[in-house]
Amino acid sequence: MVMNLELWKRRLAALPQVAKDAAEQQLDLNAQLLVDKLKLRAPSDDETRKTLPLAESGPTLRDSIRFEAALNRELARVIICDPKDRYGHGYALHVEFGHRTKSGGHVPARPFFFPTYRMMKATMRVRMTTATRKAIRNAFEGK
């Protein structure tokens, strides 16, 4: 009986790390899935070139979308979209929310980031919960 109690204690102590490892792995998968969907839904440079002075070289809007680990938070990822126009200014917000041109004309919004995030949010949450529960279950079963 004491041996089973010690085994139970070891498994219980290992739970936080097991859950954290599973969450970390699923977080990377979720972030990559979101980046892939964002790249599909982002307007092409041909569409944005009509209203913005885009740079001749450098990453395009779709190419600039990526994810990185958050610097100040554990188990967090940051989705980054930072293309630059020919003057070195970021233009992703102008595409997402719309803007006024220098001549005063209005360029309508072409939202791609937040609609895609909202569409994927529930799926990513379910996947995270499932992966964490599965890791905890496997840890208690000794797998």
Order of alpha helices (4+ residues) and beta strands (2+ residues): alpha-alpha-beta-beta-alpha-beta-beta-alpha
